[in-house]
C-alpha cells in the first residue's frame, strides 16, 4: 500500500503540474502523470514490495511493468473520460475523475505485478 500511495501522490502532483503550470489538456496531463507514476511504482515494487523476487534484469522487468501498466490504463482512462463526460472537466471534477480512474486500474495493475512482472520462478517443482 505504501508504494501504491506514493505512486498516487506522484500521479496527482504530475497531473496538477501538467494542468496548472504547463496548461496541458486533461487527457495529455493524465498520460504524462500516468507514465511517471507507473515508473515510480515499478521502482517501489522492485525495491520494497517484491524485493525478494529479482528474477530478471531491471530493463526487462521495467518493460513488463510498463506493459502491465498500459493494460491497466485501459480501465483507468476509460473511467477518467466517462467521469469527465458525466461531471464536467473543470475544478474538482478533474481530480475526482483522476481518482476514480486510478481506482479502476489499481486492481489489475497489482495482480499483473504479483503474477507476471514480479512472479517468482520455481525451478524445483514437485508434481
ZIBELDA-V426101 format. One record per backbone hydrogen bond with DSSP energy under -1.0 kcal/mol. NH is the residue of the N-H (numbers start at 0). CO is the residue of the C=O. If there is no record, write none. Layout:
NH,CO ; NH,CO
This chain:
4,0 ; 5,1 ; 6,2 ; 7,3 ; 8,4 ; 9,5 ; 10,6 ; 11,7 ; 12,8 ; 13,9 ; 14,10 ; 15,11 ; 16,12 ; 17,13 ; 18,14 ; 19,15 ; 20,16 ; 21,16 ; 23,17 ; 28,24 ; 29,25 ; 30,26 ; 31,27 ; 32,28 ; 33,29 ; 34,30 ; 35,31 ; 36,32 ; 37,33 ; 38,34 ; 39,35 ; 40,36 ; 41,37 ; 42,38 ; 43,39 ; 44,40 ; 45,41 ; 46,42 ; 47,43 ; 49,44 ; 50,47 ; 52,49 ; 54,52 ; 60,56 ; 61,57 ; 62,58 ; 63,59 ; 64,60 ; 65,61 ; 66,62 ; 67,63 ; 68,64 ; 69,65 ; 70,66 ; 71,67 ; 72,68 ; 73,70 ; 75,71 ; 76,72 ; 77,73 ; 78,74 ; 79,75 ; 80,76 ; 81,77 ; 82,78 ; 83,79 ; 84,80 ; 85,81 ; 86,82 ; 87,83 ; 92,89 ; 93,90 ; 95,91 ; 96,92 ; 97,93 ; 98,94 ; 99,95 ; 100,96 ; 101,97 ; 102,98 ; 103,99 ; 104,100 ; 105,101 ; 108,104 ; 109,105 ; 110,106 ; 111,107 ; 112,108 ; 113,109 ; 114,110 ; 115,111 ; 116,111 ; 117,112
